[in-house]
Amino acid sequence: MPRKPKRPCPGRGPRRTICRNLIDSNERCCPECAPYDKWLQKKYDQDRGNSAERGYDAAWRKVRLLKIAQDPICEMCIKEGEVRPTEMVHHIKPIETHPELRLDMENLMSLCNRHHEELEKGGRWGKV
């Protein structure tokens, strides 16, 4: 069976320049860039805060389960005439700008992963 071709490493190694090493498709980065990749990921996680600090605590988990029970099919898929199960609960107005709406059922949408990614990236559906 043929193997997938190698791809360029996306890392920025010790010289902070674009890495020229080739890696297998299942690897995150080359061994030379790995220590720097771990450091950057750790710094990103520290700056971002944990899930509870970002508003996803026990109260959120309960509301999320209620929303999934209420709308078990992706709301965007229903509009397209498709049927996919809810995988994500999306805040229409983000927690960062509207923390008071964090647990408001009217501010939530049940979505599959595909539609959630499209919304987060501002793709075809844009902002709802």
Protein Blocks (a to p, Z undefined) as FASTA:
>chain_A
ZZddddddfbdcfkopacfbdcdfkbfbdfklmmmmmmmmmmmmmmnopfklnopafklm
mmmmmmmmmmmccfklmmnopacddfbdcdfbafklmmmlmmgmklpccddfklmmmmmn
opmnmpZZ
